[in-house]
Amino acid sequence: AVVSTQSTGSMTLTLCYWDVRAMGEIPRYILRYSGVNWTDDRVPVTKPGLARWMAQKFNQGFDLPNLPYLIDGDIKITQSLAIIRYLARKFGLVPGDNEQDIVRCEMIEQETTDLRLAFQDLCLDVENYEEKTPAYLDKMEKKLEILDKYIGEGPFVLGEKLTYVDFMVYEFVSQIKKFAPDRVVKAENIERLLQHFQELDQLQVYFSSEEFKNLVPINDYTPDSFSCEHFLGLYE
């Protein structure tokens, strides 16, 4: 496992996930942003890595064993969105008590998740990838146009207030942008959000680091990794 620790606080949280971005990068961003002490425990996407995870999966006291998982003292959490929401509450990245703000964040939370799932489906449909790409790009661009209008001038989803949903927009749209930069750049409000996110003081050191420049793949289905089908059944 690749393990790194950020040590600016007294308590250590442990986040464990495959050594890919996928659903693990958003909680990693939040933990980097928070400045707390945490351990980034990464499981290689290889047969030995899978063997390691299967050996420990049911022996750590999780009610619903899965990756990613987060351990924060006596609190043990699985399911990526549950982890993201927990960290958002812990570090003040929630919308507050205004119902309109809450609904706005929850809608964009789900919309960005839909964007990522559609992108994932395309990437994993190896046999039909070339055939389906043009239709995917057109549909994705239309969905981004609608989302862009809804987000508005921001710079974040709730204007100047940063919330966990901005972390989701940044990561999921950035994944798509690597694939179709010419389509994503048309969404000017989203582009502004991405830029402001990368300029956050708490993340400047990370975004300037070699770790970010050599960021692990979005997903890793190399010849040394186990099958795509097996991986998909385990990583969310």
Secondary structure, 3 states (H helix, E strand, C coil): CEEEEECCCCCEEEEEEECCCCCCHHHHHHHHHHCCEEEEEEECCCHHHHHHHHHHCCCCCCCCCCCCEEEECCEEEECHHHHHHHHHHHCCCCCCCCHHHHHHHHHHHHHHHHHHHHHHHHHHCHHHHHHHHHHHHHHHHHHHHHHHHHHCCCCECEECECCHHHHHHHHHHHHHHHHCHHHHCCCHHHHHHHHHHHCCHHHHHHHCCHHHHCCCCCCCCCCCCCCHHHHHCCCC
